[in-house]
């Protein structure tokens, strides 16, 4: 289970949602569409979760050096 906390500057109290990791992106997208235009941050287990323009999570970028490769690619 993941604890998502939405801290919205337009709302007095943060919204906290307990969900499966597989539901995280869907819930974040819903919140982003429902509160479009609001200034808010999303925390997953207390860590700031970067979001895109639509409120969806931005996947971590993988950087490889010239000597590295992704297995199976």
PDB file with SEQRES, HELIX, SHEET and CRYST1 records, atoms N, CA, C and O in Angstrom:
SEQRES   1 A   73  UNK UNK UNK UNK UNK UNK UNK UNK UNK UNK UNK UNK UNK          
SEQRES   2 A   73  UNK UNK UNK UNK UNK UNK UNK UNK UNK UNK UNK UNK UNK          
SEQRES   3 A   73  UNK UNK UNK UNK UNK UNK UNK UNK UNK UNK UNK UNK UNK          
SEQRES   4 A   73  UNK UNK UNK UNK UNK UNK UNK UNK UNK UNK UNK UNK UNK          
SEQRES   5 A   73  UNK UNK UNK UNK UNK UNK UNK UNK UNK UNK UNK UNK UNK          
SEQRES   6 A   73  UNK UNK UNK UNK UNK UNK UNK UNK                              
HELIX    1 AA1 UNK A   21  UNK A   23  5                                   3    
HELIX    2 AA2 UNK A   24  UNK A   34  1                                  11    
SHEET    1 AA1 4 UNK A  15  UNK A  19  0                                        
SHEET    2 AA1 4 UNK A   2  UNK A   8 -1                                        
SHEET    3 AA1 4 UNK A  40  UNK A  44 -1                                        
SHEET    4 AA1 4 UNK A  47  UNK A  48 -1                                        
CRYST1    1.000    1.000    1.000  90.00  90.00  90.00 P 1           1          
ATOM      1  N   UNK A   1       0.836  -1.189   0.000  1.00  0.00           N  
ATOM      2  CA  UNK A   1       0.000   0.000   0.000  1.00  0.00           C  
ATOM      3  C   UNK A   1       0.881   1.252   0.000  1.00  0.00           C  
ATOM      4  O   UNK A   1       1.939   1.302   0.626  1.00  0.00           O  
ATOM      5  N   UNK A   2       0.399   2.251  -0.723  1.00  0.00           N  
ATOM      6  CA  UNK A   2       1.064   3.547  -0.823  1.00  0.00           C  
ATOM      7  C   UNK A   2       0.192   4.573  -0.126  1.00  0.00           C  
ATOM      8  O   UNK A   2      -1.034   4.528  -0.234  1.00  0.00           O  
ATOM      9  N   UNK A   3       0.808   5.484   0.577  1.00  0.00           N  
ATOM     10  CA  UNK A   3       0.099   6.596   1.181  1.00  0.00           C  
ATOM     11  C   UNK A   3       0.370   7.833   0.326  1.00  0.00           C  
ATOM     12  O   UNK A   3       1.480   8.365   0.330  1.00  0.00           O  
ATOM     13  N   UNK A   4      -0.669   8.297  -0.419  1.00  0.00           N  
ATOM     14  CA  UNK A   4      -0.552   9.501  -1.227  1.00  0.00           C  
ATOM     15  C   UNK A   4      -1.124  10.665  -0.443  1.00  0.00           C  
ATOM     16  O   UNK A   4      -2.231  10.578   0.088  1.00  0.00           O  
ATOM     17  N   UNK A   5      -0.379  11.746  -0.369  1.00  0.00           N  
ATOM     18  CA  UNK A   5      -0.854  12.947   0.313  1.00  0.00           C  
ATOM     19  C   UNK A   5      -0.854  14.092  -0.685  1.00  0.00           C  
ATOM     20  O   UNK A   5       0.176  14.411  -1.279  1.00  0.00           O  
ATOM     21  N   UNK A   6      -2.008  14.703  -0.864  1.00  0.00           N  
ATOM     22  CA  UNK A   6      -2.183  15.836  -1.766  1.00  0.00           C  
ATOM     23  C   UNK A   6      -2.265  17.094  -0.917  1.00  0.00           C  
ATOM     24  O   UNK A   6      -3.220  17.287  -0.165  1.00  0.00           O  
ATOM     25  N   UNK A   7      -1.253  17.949  -1.043  1.00  0.00           N  
ATOM     26  CA  UNK A   7      -1.202  19.200  -0.286  1.00  0.00           C  
ATOM     27  C   UNK A   7      -1.553  20.320  -1.262  1.00  0.00           C  
ATOM     28  O   UNK A   7      -0.754  20.698  -2.118  1.00  0.00           O  
ATOM     29  N   UNK A   8      -2.775  20.841  -1.107  1.00  0.00           N  
ATOM     30  CA  UNK A   8      -3.333  21.816  -2.028  1.00  0.00           C  
ATOM     31  C   UNK A   8      -3.407  23.168  -1.320  1.00  0.00           C  
ATOM     32  O   UNK A   8      -3.997  23.273  -0.245  1.00  0.00           O  
ATOM     33  N   UNK A   9      -2.811  24.203  -1.919  1.00  0.00           N  
ATOM     34  CA  UNK A   9      -2.799  25.530  -1.295  1.00  0.00           C  
ATOM     35  C   UNK A   9      -4.194  26.144  -1.220  1.00  0.00           C  
ATOM     36  O   UNK A   9      -4.400  27.117  -0.495  1.00  0.00           O  
ATOM     37  N   UNK A  10      -5.161  25.585  -1.965  1.00  0.00           N  
ATOM     38  CA  UNK A  10      -6.539  26.094  -1.967  1.00  0.00           C  
ATOM     39  C   UNK A  10      -7.399  25.435  -0.884  1.00  0.00           C  
ATOM     40  O   UNK A  10      -8.514  25.886  -0.625  1.00  0.00           O  
ATOM     41  N   UNK A  11      -6.892  24.372  -0.251  1.00  0.00           N  
ATOM     42  CA  UNK A  11      -7.650  23.592   0.732  1.00  0.00           C  
ATOM     43  C   UNK A  11      -6.879  23.581   2.040  1.00  0.00           C  
ATOM     44  O   UNK A  11      -5.655  23.452   2.041  1.00  0.00           O  
ATOM     45  N   UNK A  12      -7.598  23.718   3.166  1.00  0.00           N  
ATOM     46  CA  UNK A  12      -6.960  23.802   4.488  1.00  0.00           C  
ATOM     47  C   UNK A  12      -6.232  22.527   4.903  1.00  0.00           C  
ATOM     48  O   UNK A  12      -5.116  22.589   5.418  1.00  0.00           O  
ATOM     49  N   UNK A  13      -6.849  21.389   4.685  1.00  0.00           N  
ATOM     50  CA  UNK A  13      -6.279  20.116   5.128  1.00  0.00           C  
ATOM     51  C   UNK A  13      -5.815  19.285   3.941  1.00  0.00           C  
ATOM     52  O   UNK A  13      -6.488  19.251   2.911  1.00  0.00           O  
ATOM     53  N   UNK A  14      -4.671  18.611   4.071  1.00  0.00           N  
ATOM     54  CA  UNK A  14      -4.229  17.714   2.988  1.00  0.00           C  
ATOM     55  C   UNK A  14      -5.193  16.538   2.838  1.00  0.00           C  
ATOM     56  O   UNK A  14      -5.828  16.112   3.804  1.00  0.00           O  
ATOM     57  N   UNK A  15      -5.290  16.024   1.622  1.00  0.00           N  
ATOM     58  CA  UNK A  15      -6.076  14.820   1.340  1.00  0.00           C  
ATOM     59  C   UNK A  15      -5.108  13.646   1.333  1.00  0.00           C  
ATOM     60  O   UNK A  15      -4.069  13.703   0.676  1.00  0.00           O  
ATOM     61  N   UNK A  16      -5.439  12.582   2.059  1.00  0.00           N  
ATOM     62  CA  UNK A  16      -4.590  11.399   2.115  1.00  0.00           C  
ATOM     63  C   UNK A  16      -5.371  10.215   1.564  1.00  0.00           C  
ATOM     64  O   UNK A  16      -6.515   9.976   1.951  1.00  0.00           O  
ATOM     65  N   UNK A  17      -4.740   9.479   0.657  1.00  0.00           N  
ATOM     66  CA  UNK A  17      -5.359   8.313   0.030  1.00  0.00           C  
ATOM     67  C   UNK A  17      -4.413   7.126   0.205  1.00  0.00           C  
ATOM     68  O   UNK A  17      -3.226   7.218  -0.108  1.00  0.00           O  
ATOM     69  N   UNK A  18      -4.941   6.025   0.701  1.00  0.00           N  
ATOM     70  CA  UNK A  18      -4.196   4.773   0.777  1.00  0.00           C  
ATOM     71  C   UNK A  18      -4.579   3.959  -0.455  1.00  0.00           C  
ATOM     72  O   UNK A  18      -5.762   3.724  -0.702  1.00  0.00           O  
ATOM     73  N   UNK A  19      -3.589   3.531  -1.225  1.00  0.00           N  
ATOM     74  CA  UNK A  19      -3.900   2.798  -2.454  1.00  0.00           C  
ATOM     75  C   UNK A  19      -2.774   1.834  -2.797  1.00  0.00           C  
ATOM     76  O   UNK A  19      -1.682   1.887  -2.231  1.00  0.00           O  
ATOM     77  N   UNK A  20      -3.073   0.962  -3.729  1.00  0.00           N  
ATOM     78  CA  UNK A  20      -2.046   0.071  -4.272  1.00  0.00           C  
ATOM     79  C   UNK A  20      -1.156   0.886  -5.207  1.00  0.00           C  
ATOM     80  O   UNK A  20      -1.614   1.851  -5.819  1.00  0.00           O  
ATOM     81  N   UNK A  21       0.084   0.508  -5.315  1.00  0.00           N  
ATOM     82  CA  UNK A  21       1.004   1.214  -6.217  1.00  0.00           C  
ATOM     83  C   UNK A  21       0.448   1.236  -7.649  1.00  0.00           C  
ATOM     84  O   UNK A  21       0.635   2.214  -8.371  1.00  0.00           O  
ATOM     85  N   UNK A  22      -0.225   0.172  -8.050  1.00  0.00           N  
ATOM     86  CA  UNK A  22      -0.768   0.106  -9.410  1.00  0.00           C  
ATOM     87  C   UNK A  22      -1.886   1.130  -9.648  1.00  0.00           C  
ATOM     88  O   UNK A  22      -2.192   1.439 -10.800  1.00  0.00           O  
ATOM     89  N   UNK A  23      -2.496   1.656  -8.593  1.00  0.00           N  
ATOM     90  CA  UNK A  23      -3.566   2.650  -8.709  1.00  0.00           C  
ATOM     91  C   UNK A  23      -3.060   4.082  -8.590  1.00  0.00           C  
ATOM     92  O   UNK A  23      -3.809   5.028  -8.831  1.00  0.00           O  
ATOM     93  N   UNK A  24      -1.829   4.238  -8.230  1.00  0.00           N  
ATOM     94  CA  UNK A  24      -1.264   5.557  -7.934  1.00  0.00           C  
ATOM     95  C   UNK A  24      -1.420   6.541  -9.092  1.00  0.00           C  
ATOM     96  O   UNK A  24      -1.898   7.656  -8.881  1.00  0.00           O  
ATOM     97  N   UNK A  25      -1.035   6.162 -10.289  1.00  0.00           N  
ATOM     98  CA  UNK A  25      -1.087   7.068 -11.444  1.00  0.00           C  
ATOM     99  C   UNK A  25      -2.523   7.471 -11.768  1.00  0.00           C  
ATOM    100  O   UNK A  25      -2.782   8.625 -12.110  1.00  0.00           O  
ATOM    101  N   UNK A  26      -3.461   6.523 -11.662  1.00  0.00           N  
ATOM    102  CA  UNK A  26      -4.865   6.823 -11.945  1.00  0.00           C  
ATOM    103  C   UNK A  26      -5.423   7.822 -10.938  1.00  0.00           C  
ATOM    104  O   UNK A  26      -6.126   8.759 -11.316  1.00  0.00           O  
ATOM    105  N   UNK A  27      -5.117   7.628  -9.672  1.00  0.00           N  
ATOM    106  CA  UNK A  27      -5.600   8.531  -8.621  1.00  0.00           C  
ATOM    107  C   UNK A  27      -4.978   9.912  -8.785  1.00  0.00           C  
ATOM    108  O   UNK A  27      -5.662  10.924  -8.631  1.00  0.00           O  
ATOM    109  N   UNK A  28      -3.698   9.957  -9.094  1.00  0.00           N  
ATOM    110  CA  UNK A  28      -3.034  11.255  -9.297  1.00  0.00           C  
ATOM    111  C   UNK A  28      -3.618  11.984 -10.497  1.00  0.00           C  
ATOM    112  O   UNK A  28      -3.793  13.202 -10.455  1.00  0.00           O  
ATOM    113  N   UNK A  29      -3.923  11.254 -11.570  1.00  0.00           N  
ATOM    114  CA  UNK A  29      -4.524  11.872 -12.761  1.00  0.00           C  
ATOM    115  C   UNK A  29      -5.916  12.403 -12.435  1.00  0.00           C  
ATOM    116  O   UNK A  29      -6.281  13.493 -12.875  1.00  0.00           O  
ATOM    117  N   UNK A  30      -6.699  11.639 -11.663  1.00  0.00           N  
ATOM    118  CA  UNK A  30      -8.033  12.105 -11.276  1.00  0.00           C  
ATOM    119  C   UNK A  30      -7.923  13.379 -10.451  1.00  0.00           C  
ATOM    120  O   UNK A  30      -8.636  14.349 -10.710  1.00  0.00           O  
ATOM    121  N   UNK A  31      -7.038  13.388  -9.464  1.00  0.00           N  
ATOM    122  CA  UNK A  31      -6.884  14.570  -8.617  1.00  0.00           C  
ATOM    123  C   UNK A  31      -6.484  15.769  -9.472  1.00  0.00           C  
ATOM    124  O   UNK A  31      -7.017  16.866  -9.305  1.00  0.00           O  
ATOM    125  N   UNK A  32      -5.548  15.554 -10.381  1.00  0.00           N  
ATOM    126  CA  UNK A  32      -5.093  16.628 -11.265  1.00  0.00           C  
ATOM    127  C   UNK A  32      -6.208  17.181 -12.133  1.00  0.00           C  
ATOM    128  O   UNK A  32      -6.259  18.384 -12.387  1.00  0.00           O  
ATOM    129  N   UNK A  33      -7.112  16.305 -12.595  1.00  0.00           N  
ATOM    130  CA  UNK A  33      -8.221  16.794 -13.421  1.00  0.00           C  
ATOM    131  C   UNK A  33      -9.290  17.469 -12.572  1.00  0.00           C  
ATOM    132  O   UNK A  33      -9.888  18.456 -13.001  1.00  0.00           O  
ATOM    133  N   UNK A  34      -9.533  16.954 -11.385  1.00  0.00           N  
ATOM    134  CA  UNK A  34     -10.556  17.517 -10.505  1.00  0.00           C  
ATOM    135  C   UNK A  34     -10.138  18.872  -9.932  1.00  0.00           C  
ATOM    136  O   UNK A  34     -10.974  19.756  -9.749  1.00  0.00           O  
ATOM    137  N   UNK A  35      -8.859  19.031  -9.655  1.00  0.00           N  
ATOM    138  CA  UNK A  35      -8.344  20.266  -9.064  1.00  0.00           C  
ATOM    139  C   UNK A  35      -7.449  21.021 -10.048  1.00  0.00           C  
ATOM    140  O   UNK A  35      -6.490  21.680  -9.645  1.00  0.00           O  
ATOM    141  N   UNK A  36      -7.765  20.921 -11.331  1.00  0.00           N  
ATOM    142  CA  UNK A  36      -6.988  21.613 -12.373  1.00  0.00           C  
ATOM    143  C   UNK A  36      -6.913  23.098 -12.052  1.00  0.00           C  
ATOM    144  O   UNK A  36      -7.923  23.725 -11.732  1.00  0.00           O  
ATOM    145  N   UNK A  37      -5.729  23.647 -12.137  1.00  0.00           N  
ATOM    146  CA  UNK A  37      -5.519  25.068 -11.864  1.00  0.00           C  
ATOM    147  C   UNK A  37      -5.094  25.357 -10.443  1.00  0.00           C  
ATOM    148  O   UNK A  37      -4.555  26.430 -10.170  1.00  0.00           O  
ATOM    149  N   UNK A  38      -5.322  24.427  -9.527  1.00  0.00           N  
ATOM    150  CA  UNK A  38      -4.886  24.631  -8.144  1.00  0.00           C  
ATOM    151  C   UNK A  38      -3.385  24.393  -8.031  1.00  0.00           C  
ATOM    152  O   UNK A  38      -2.800  23.641  -8.811  1.00  0.00           O  
ATOM    153  N   UNK A  39      -2.780  25.040  -7.058  1.00  0.00           N  
ATOM    154  CA  UNK A  39      -1.367  24.845  -6.762  1.00  0.00           C  
ATOM    155  C   UNK A  39      -1.277  23.755  -5.694  1.00  0.00           C  
ATOM    156  O   UNK A  39      -1.628  23.988  -4.537  1.00  0.00           O  
ATOM    157  N   UNK A  40      -0.803  22.557  -6.083  1.00  0.00           N  
ATOM    158  CA  UNK A  40      -0.717  21.463  -5.119  1.00  0.00           C  
ATOM    159  C   UNK A  40       0.537  20.624  -5.350  1.00  0.00           C  
ATOM    160  O   UNK A  40       1.136  20.638  -6.425  1.00  0.00           O  
ATOM    161  N   UNK A  41       0.906  19.902  -4.309  1.00  0.00           N  
ATOM    162  CA  UNK A  41       2.026  18.962  -4.360  1.00  0.00           C  
ATOM    163  C   UNK A  41       1.508  17.592  -3.964  1.00  0.00           C  
ATOM    164  O   UNK A  41       0.524  17.472  -3.234  1.00  0.00           O  
ATOM    165  N   UNK A  42       2.186  16.556  -4.456  1.00  0.00           N  
ATOM    166  CA  UNK A  42       1.817  15.179  -4.126  1.00  0.00           C  
ATOM    167  C   UNK A  42       3.025  14.516  -3.471  1.00  0.00           C  
ATOM    168  O   UNK A  42       4.153  14.611  -3.953  1.00  0.00           O  
ATOM    169  N   UNK A  43       2.749  13.841  -2.353  1.00  0.00           N  
ATOM    170  CA  UNK A  43       3.784  13.103  -1.650  1.00  0.00           C  
ATOM    171  C   UNK A  43       3.384  11.641  -1.596  1.00  0.00           C  
ATOM    172  O   UNK A  43       2.239  11.323  -1.274  1.00  0.00           O  
ATOM    173  N   UNK A  44       4.315  10.747  -1.906  1.00  0.00           N  
ATOM    174  CA  UNK A  44       4.112   9.306  -1.799  1.00  0.00           C  
ATOM    175  C   UNK A  44       5.010   8.817  -0.665  1.00  0.00           C  
ATOM    176  O   UNK A  44       6.236   8.886  -0.756  1.00  0.00           O  
ATOM    177  N   UNK A  45       4.395   8.332   0.386  1.00  0.00           N  
ATOM    178  CA  UNK A  45       5.123   7.929   1.606  1.00  0.00           C  
ATOM    179  C   UNK A  45       6.052   9.044   2.088  1.00  0.00           C  
ATOM    180  O   UNK A  45       7.180   8.777   2.503  1.00  0.00           O  
ATOM    181  N   UNK A  46       5.581  10.290   2.034  1.00  0.00           N  
ATOM    182  CA  UNK A  46       6.328  11.422   2.547  1.00  0.00           C  
ATOM    183  C   UNK A  46       7.357  12.010   1.591  1.00  0.00           C  
ATOM    184  O   UNK A  46       7.971  13.029   1.906  1.00  0.00           O  
ATOM    185  N   UNK A  47       7.558  11.396   0.434  1.00  0.00           N  
ATOM    186  CA  UNK A  47       8.537  11.873  -0.538  1.00  0.00           C  
ATOM    187  C   UNK A  47       7.811  12.583  -1.686  1.00  0.00           C  
ATOM    188  O   UNK A  47       6.838  12.058  -2.228  1.00  0.00           O  
ATOM    189  N   UNK A  48       8.287  13.778  -2.052  1.00  0.00           N  
ATOM    190  CA  UNK A  48       7.671  14.542  -3.124  1.00  0.00           C  
ATOM    191  C   UNK A  48       7.663  13.734  -4.412  1.00  0.00           C  
ATOM    192  O   UNK A  48       8.692  13.208  -4.836  1.00  0.00           O  
ATOM    193  N   UNK A  49       6.499  13.642  -5.024  1.00  0.00           N  
ATOM    194  CA  UNK A  49       6.320  12.892  -6.265  1.00  0.00           C  
ATOM    195  C   UNK A  49       6.223  13.896  -7.416  1.00  0.00           C  
ATOM    196  O   UNK A  49       5.274  14.680  -7.459  1.00  0.00           O  
ATOM    197  N   UNK A  50       7.174  13.892  -8.341  1.00  0.00           N  
ATOM    198  CA  UNK A  50       7.093  14.829  -9.470  1.00  0.00           C  
ATOM    199  C   UNK A  50       5.893  14.487 -10.357  1.00  0.00           C  
ATOM    200  O   UNK A  50       5.603  13.318 -10.613  1.00  0.00           O  
ATOM    201  N   UNK A  51       5.204  15.539 -10.821  1.00  0.00           N  
ATOM    202  CA  UNK A  51       4.024  15.348 -11.660  1.00  0.00           C  
ATOM    203  C   UNK A  51       4.163  16.132 -12.958  1.00  0.00           C  
ATOM    204  O   UNK A  51       4.904  17.112 -13.040  1.00  0.00           O  
ATOM    205  N   UNK A  52       3.430  15.671 -13.971  1.00  0.00           N  
ATOM    206  CA  UNK A  52       3.414  16.395 -15.239  1.00  0.00           C  
ATOM    207  C   UNK A  52       2.284  17.427 -15.222  1.00  0.00           C  
ATOM    208  O   UNK A  52       1.655  17.636 -14.185  1.00  0.00           O  
ATOM    209  N   UNK A  53       2.027  18.063 -16.343  1.00  0.00           N  
ATOM    210  CA  UNK A  53       1.020  19.114 -16.454  1.00  0.00           C  
ATOM    211  C   UNK A  53      -0.381  18.622 -16.092  1.00  0.00           C  
ATOM    212  O   UNK A  53      -1.211  19.405 -15.629  1.00  0.00           O  
ATOM    213  N   UNK A  54      -0.649  17.330 -16.299  1.00  0.00           N  
ATOM    214  CA  UNK A  54      -1.959  16.751 -16.011  1.00  0.00           C  
ATOM    215  C   UNK A  54      -2.074  16.173 -14.608  1.00  0.00           C  
ATOM    216  O   UNK A  54      -3.123  15.645 -14.240  1.00  0.00           O  
ATOM    217  N   UNK A  55      -1.009  16.268 -13.821  1.00  0.00           N  
ATOM    218  CA  UNK A  55      -1.033  15.727 -12.470  1.00  0.00           C  
ATOM    219  C   UNK A  55      -0.613  14.283 -12.367  1.00  0.00           C  
ATOM    220  O   UNK A  55      -0.664  13.696 -11.287  1.00  0.00           O  
ATOM    221  N   UNK A  56      -0.195  13.697 -13.483  1.00  0.00           N  
ATOM    222  CA  UNK A  56       0.246  12.305 -13.468  1.00  0.00           C  
ATOM    223  C   UNK A  56       1.716  12.218 -13.055  1.00  0.00           C  
ATOM    224  O   UNK A  56       2.482  13.152 -13.294  1.00  0.00           O  
ATOM    225  N   UNK A  57       2.115  11.099 -12.435  1.00  0.00           N  
ATOM    226  CA  UNK A  57       3.515  10.975 -12.012  1.00  0.00           C  
ATOM    227  C   UNK A  57       4.464  10.949 -13.207  1.00  0.00           C  
ATOM    228  O   UNK A  57       4.158  10.380 -14.254  1.00  0.00           O  
ATOM    229  N   UNK A  58       5.608  11.571 -13.025  1.00  0.00           N  
ATOM    230  CA  UNK A  58       6.655  11.552 -14.051  1.00  0.00           C  
ATOM    231  C   UNK A  58       7.587  10.389 -13.719  1.00  0.00           C  
ATOM    232  O   UNK A  58       8.172  10.367 -12.636  1.00  0.00           O  
ATOM    233  N   UNK A  59       7.738   9.420 -14.627  1.00  0.00           N  
ATOM    234  CA  UNK A  59       8.612   8.282 -14.343  1.00  0.00           C  
ATOM    235  C   UNK A  59      10.062   8.727 -14.178  1.00  0.00           C  
ATOM    236  O   UNK A  59      10.516   9.688 -14.800  1.00  0.00           O  
ATOM    237  N   UNK A  60      10.763   8.006 -13.329  1.00  0.00           N  
ATOM    238  CA  UNK A  60      12.188   8.294 -13.133  1.00  0.00           C  
ATOM    239  C   UNK A  60      12.929   8.074 -14.437  1.00  0.00           C  
ATOM    240  O   UNK A  60      12.635   7.131 -15.171  1.00  0.00           O  
ATOM    241  N   UNK A  61      13.880   8.931 -14.724  1.00  0.00           N  
ATOM    242  CA  UNK A  61      14.688   8.803 -15.938  1.00  0.00           C  
ATOM    243  C   UNK A  61      15.879   7.896 -15.658  1.00  0.00           C  
ATOM    244  O   UNK A  61      16.499   7.971 -14.597  1.00  0.00           O  
ATOM    245  N   UNK A  62      16.182   7.058 -16.604  1.00  0.00           N  
ATOM    246  CA  UNK A  62      17.343   6.175 -16.491  1.00  0.00           C  
ATOM    247  C   UNK A  62      18.423   6.715 -17.408  1.00  0.00           C  
ATOM    248  O   UNK A  62      18.219   6.862 -18.612  1.00  0.00           O  
ATOM    249  N   UNK A  63      19.568   7.007 -16.826  1.00  0.00           N  
ATOM    250  CA  UNK A  63      20.687   7.492 -17.631  1.00  0.00           C  
ATOM    251  C   UNK A  63      21.742   6.396 -17.701  1.00  0.00           C  
ATOM    252  O   UNK A  63      22.144   5.837 -16.681  1.00  0.00           O  
ATOM    253  N   UNK A  64      22.178   6.102 -18.903  1.00  0.00           N  
ATOM    254  CA  UNK A  64      23.204   5.088 -19.116  1.00  0.00           C  
ATOM    255  C   UNK A  64      24.463   5.740 -19.664  1.00  0.00           C  
ATOM    256  O   UNK A  64      24.403   6.695 -20.439  1.00  0.00           O  
ATOM    257  N   UNK A  65      25.596   5.208 -19.249  1.00  0.00           N  
ATOM    258  CA  UNK A  65      26.849   5.664 -19.826  1.00  0.00           C  
ATOM    259  C   UNK A  65      27.101   4.853 -21.096  1.00  0.00           C  
ATOM    260  O   UNK A  65      26.364   3.911 -21.386  1.00  0.00           O  
ATOM    261  N   UNK A  66      28.111   5.206 -21.834  1.00  0.00           N  
ATOM    262  CA  UNK A  66      28.413   4.529 -23.097  1.00  0.00           C  
ATOM    263  C   UNK A  66      28.703   3.045 -22.896  1.00  0.00           C  
ATOM    264  O   UNK A  66      28.521   2.257 -23.825  1.00  0.00           O  
ATOM    265  N   UNK A  67      29.153   2.643 -21.703  1.00  0.00           N  
ATOM    266  CA  UNK A  67      29.528   1.245 -21.460  1.00  0.00           C  
ATOM    267  C   UNK A  67      28.399   0.430 -20.834  1.00  0.00           C  
ATOM    268  O   UNK A  67      28.589  -0.752 -20.551  1.00  0.00           O  
ATOM    269  N   UNK A  68      27.232   1.029 -20.610  1.00  0.00           N  
ATOM    270  CA  UNK A  68      26.126   0.316 -19.984  1.00  0.00           C  
ATOM    271  C   UNK A  68      25.064  -0.008 -21.040  1.00  0.00           C  
ATOM    272  O   UNK A  68      24.983   0.638 -22.084  1.00  0.00           O  
ATOM    273  N   UNK A  69      24.261  -1.016 -20.740  1.00  0.00           N  
ATOM    274  CA  UNK A  69      23.137  -1.352 -21.593  1.00  0.00           C  
ATOM    275  C   UNK A  69      22.010  -1.864 -20.712  1.00  0.00           C  
ATOM    276  O   UNK A  69      22.227  -2.235 -19.559  1.00  0.00           O  
ATOM    277  N   UNK A  70      20.809  -1.879 -21.265  1.00  0.00           N  
ATOM    278  CA  UNK A  70      19.677  -2.423 -20.556  1.00  0.00           C  
ATOM    279  C   UNK A  70      19.546  -3.884 -20.957  1.00  0.00           C  
ATOM    280  O   UNK A  70      19.471  -4.195 -22.145  1.00  0.00           O  
ATOM    281  N   UNK A  71      19.519  -4.788 -19.973  1.00  0.00           N  
ATOM    282  CA  UNK A  71      19.411  -6.208 -20.261  1.00  0.00           C  
ATOM    283  C   UNK A  71      18.122  -6.491 -21.001  1.00  0.00           C  
ATOM    284  O   UNK A  71      17.073  -5.954 -20.648  1.00  0.00           O  
ATOM    285  N   UNK A  72      18.185  -7.311 -22.003  1.00  0.00           N  
ATOM    286  CA  UNK A  72      17.025  -7.703 -22.758  1.00  0.00           C  
ATOM    287  C   UNK A  72      16.681  -6.755 -23.891  1.00  0.00           C  
ATOM    288  O   UNK A  72      15.765  -7.026 -24.669  1.00  0.00           O  
ATOM    289  N   UNK A  73      17.402  -5.646 -23.995  1.00  0.00           N  
ATOM    290  CA  UNK A  73      17.103  -4.665 -25.063  1.00  0.00           C  
ATOM    291  C   UNK A  73      17.959  -4.931 -26.272  1.00  0.00           C  
ATOM    292  O   UNK A  73      17.856  -4.217 -27.270  1.00  0.00           O  
TER     293      UNK A  73                                                      
END                                                                             
